Amino acid sequence: MRLTKKRATLLLCSLAVAALASSAIARPVHHHHAAAAAGPAMATGDQLHSFQQQATQERGERRGRRAQHSPASGTRSHVQARAAAQSHANSAYGGFTNNSLVAEARKYIGTNPTGRRSLWCGAFMDMVLKRTGHKGGGNLAFGYSHYGRRISGPQVGAIAVMGRHGGGHVGVVSGVDANGNPIIVSGNHNHTVAESVYPRSRISAYVLPGS
């Protein structure tokens, strides 16, 4: 009888141990299935994020292509050309003005609209005058000393005539700096149209254009 009770007790203990072992084994399996179940949801979220990034990139590329063909692109090119021209020594900006000569001359900063390779400051001045409704003054810089009406000092919109090595120089006054030196927009300034300060002692004549 006692032997039977001992066997029953051992059997119950064995069953209890087996039950605990089964429970311990079952827990990792349960978590594994939960992680596997969560896996596809996470992958779907990653895919959605990837699709969003691709769509954003494609929109950016489309905007870039539109910008290349838009008028603003030409404006940026002109601004860059102006910045390059204004990097020269003594470069300046005469300030905002409604003067038609200054406004027209500034359109070509950073370029050479005359097509001439040398001695083209007079040709540029002639072009600006004609495009603003004035009588042309010819292609020779010194010739502008006898053009229009002579005035005694710098004035916005006046034509400044000066000498330089190998010939004269001419341009339109856009302002005056703090030292009284004229700021002039002219052609063939370091081989381009530029707006720069010139020593007042260098100016031989200021003239206002006629109608």
C-alpha positions, 0 to 999 in steps of 0.5 A, a space after each residue: 500500500 505504501 509502495 503504491 502511494 509512493 508511486 502515485 506521488 512520484 507520478 504526480 511529481 513527474 506530471 507537475 515537472 512535465 507541465 512546467 517544462 511544457 509551459 516554459 517551452 511554450 512561451 518562446 514559441 508564443 513570442 516567436 509567432 507574435 514577432 512573425 505576425 508583426 513582421 509583415 506589418 513592419 515591412 509594409 510600413 518600410 515599403 510605404 516610406 520607400 514609396 513616399 521617398 521615391 515620389 518626393 524625389 520624382 516631384 523634385 526632378 520634375 520641378 528641376 526640369 521645369 526650372 531649367 526651361 522657365 524664364 527665371 533660369 535666364 534671369 539667374 544666368 544674368 544675375 550670375 553674369 552680373 556678379 562675375 562682372 561686379 567682382 572686378 576691382 573698384 566695382 560698385 552699384 550706383 543705387 536705384 534710379 529711374 533714369 532710362 540710360 542707366 536702366 538700359 546699360 545695366 541690362 547688359 552687365 556681364 556681357 558684350 552686346 556689341 559683338 566687337 572684340 576691342 575698343 567697343 565702349 563707344 559702340 556700347 554707349 551708342 547702342 544704349 542711346 539709340 535704344 532709349 530714343 536718343 540720337 547716337 553718338 558714334 563709336 569713338 569715346 572721345 567723340 562724346 566730348 562734343 555730344 549733347 550739352 556739357 555740364 560741370 560735374 557728375 549727374 545720374 544719366 550724364 555721359 562721362 568721357 575720360 582718357 585711358 591708355 590706347 584711347 578714351 573711355 565712355 559710359 553713363 553715370 549711375 551715381 557718385 561715391 562718398 569721395 565724389 568719384 563717379 560710378 559709371 556703367 560702361 562697356 569694355 571694362 575688363 572686356 565686359 559691361 560693368 558698373 564701377 567707380 572711376 577717379 573723378 580726376 580722370 573725367 575730361 567731360 560730362 555731357 547730357 544727351 540730347 533728344 
